[in-house]
Amino acid sequence: MQLRYNFRVYPSAGQRGALSKAFGCARVVFNDGLRARQEAHAAGLPYIKDGDLQKQVVTTAKRTEGREWLGEVSSVVLVQSLRDLHTAYRNFFNSVSGKRKGPKVAPPRFKSKHDNRQAIRLTVNGFSLRSDGRLYIAKVGALDVRWSRQLPAAPTSVTVTKDASNRYWASFVVDTERDVLPELDTEVGIDLGLTYFAVLSDGRKIESPKFLRRAEKKLGRMQRSLSRKEKGSKNRAKARAKVARQHAKVGDRRRDWHHKESTRVIRENQAVYVEDLLVSGLGRTRLAKSVHDAGWAQFLTMLEYKAALYGRTFAKVGRAFPSSQVCSVCGLRDGPKPLHIREWMCGKCATIHNRDHNASRNVLLEGRRIVAAGRAETPNACGAPVRRAYMPARRGEAGTHRAPRRGQ
């Protein structure tokens, strides 16, 4: 399976200038290719093939007076930029035709030099790892890398990025084998929330760290200072960089915490079952700030790839499953409950339930049913998840196609 390893790099002043030139050339080639295809489409001409587009915006453009500076950067950077454009178009066409599942993908857009993230991608022809631990980039030089771990194998590609806080990163793609852990007899269902980040079916509760909420006071002070600076001034650029660095610290803390908790859950359980939440929809409600601060989507993504890496079973229960409406003891479904109801008594077996713990137990039971039906995300021989699916139960049972009601 393929894994991505991210490391901080520290370019010198001259190397930062060379990287800025590479970022700009990659952006220009991407925009030129996108413009050429849009103009061909508007004129009723056929779709420009990748080879013809490369000759037009790279090979021929280098010989023109307005684009001769494209030859100052590695050709690998320019070719990979066009491949990114091809991938963007392919994802858009597959989304329109229905071949690509999930949310609709928009057509490619033009890149801007004012984007918060600038990046270039290189294959093995454009970079190398030297014996002294430095990363050599063609026509940029050898970059100092802060190695936090050893790469398990030789990387097949590297992406050099510059984020909004002016930090540089090198992201390596590595083909590696699965590191299968010893089998366990424990399984867990997880109910994600805001009061507690997660409540597990075994009764354990994971406190929500609320990294953004804890940094709000300092962020507010820095953003008010930014708003008082004159637009276009150097002081405003400095204040913007300070705000970006503070947001980067919040994101780093959240990501580090997600990694630690997801690894702990995967190592302690043979099977992990979670609810497939519609985070994009919840992010448009009055709870948007708390939802984004929790970072559920990032946490579930980590659980998914770590389950494939360590040979664990991972399954997502469909979002239509009424986990908060069903009694986990007798199976009675007594309807939706407002969010302020945290405990309730089953009308059939008289069991008093904690809302979140009961939901996590139901997720565990439904996840086991999905696995028994052969619809779970279990790693195949290549280490990748087989598929994600939710098999609804028979009408009248938990897991029907009925959309969840408000307050579920």
Secondary structure as UniProt FT lines:
FT   STRAND          2..10
FT   HELIX           13..42
FT   TURN            43..44
FT   HELIX           50..54
FT   HELIX           55..59
FT   HELIX           61..63
FT   HELIX           68..72
FT   HELIX           75..97
FT   TURN            113..114
FT   STRAND          118..123
FT   TURN            124..125
FT   STRAND          127..129
FT   TURN            131..132
FT   STRAND          135..137
FT   TURN            138..140
FT   STRAND          141..146
FT   STRAND          157..162
FT   TURN            164..165
FT   STRAND          168..175
FT   STRAND          187..192
FT   STRAND          196..200
FT   TURN            201..202
FT   STRAND          205..207
FT   HELIX           211..227
FT   TURN            231..232
FT   HELIX           234..268
FT   STRAND          271..275
FT   HELIX           279..282
FT   TURN            283..284
FT   TURN            286..287
FT   HELIX           288..294
FT   HELIX           296..310
FT   STRAND          313..317
FT   TURN            319..320
FT   TURN            323..325
FT   TURN            328..330
FT   TURN            339..340
FT   STRAND          343..345
FT   TURN            347..349
FT   STRAND          352..354
FT   HELIX           355..372
FT   TURN            373..374
FT   TURN            381..382
FT   TURN            395..396
FT   TURN            398..399
FT   TURN            406..407
//
